[in-house]
Amino acid sequence: MGAVTVKVDGSGRVVIPKDLREQLGIPDGGELQLSVRDGALYGATRLAGFLRLRSKLAGRGAGTGAVDALLAERRAEAGREGA
């Protein structure tokens, strides 16, 4: 499905068409994170945000997890402060 046009009611509410909600995996009562970039409104599910963060953290060192990378960063900071 391409772009769709929806109306904004007096309270600022919009209805996301059912087929779009299904494509995004948004359940009844689900949440959508909204942001504005370059004058456009973007919506992302929690899963999309999680996958984007996981992808970003994946490149933080060969074979190390995000926790290991964070600990290494903190140790380096502590070493610089103690010097």
Stockholm file with secondary structure:
# STOCKHOLM 1.0

chainA/1-83         MGAVTVKVDGSGRVVIPKDLREQLGIPDGGELQLSVRDGALYGATRLAGFLRLRSKLAGRGAGTGAVDALLAERRAEAGREGA
#=GR chainA/1-83 SS CCCCCCCCCTTSCCCCCHHHHHHHTCCTTCCCEEEEETTEEEEECHHHHHHHHHHHHHTSSTTCCHHHHHHHHHHHHHHHHHC
#=GC SS_cons        CCCCCCCCCTTSCCCCCHHHHHHHTCCTTCCCEEEEETTEEEEECHHHHHHHHHHHHHTSSTTCCHHHHHHHHHHHHHHHHHC
//
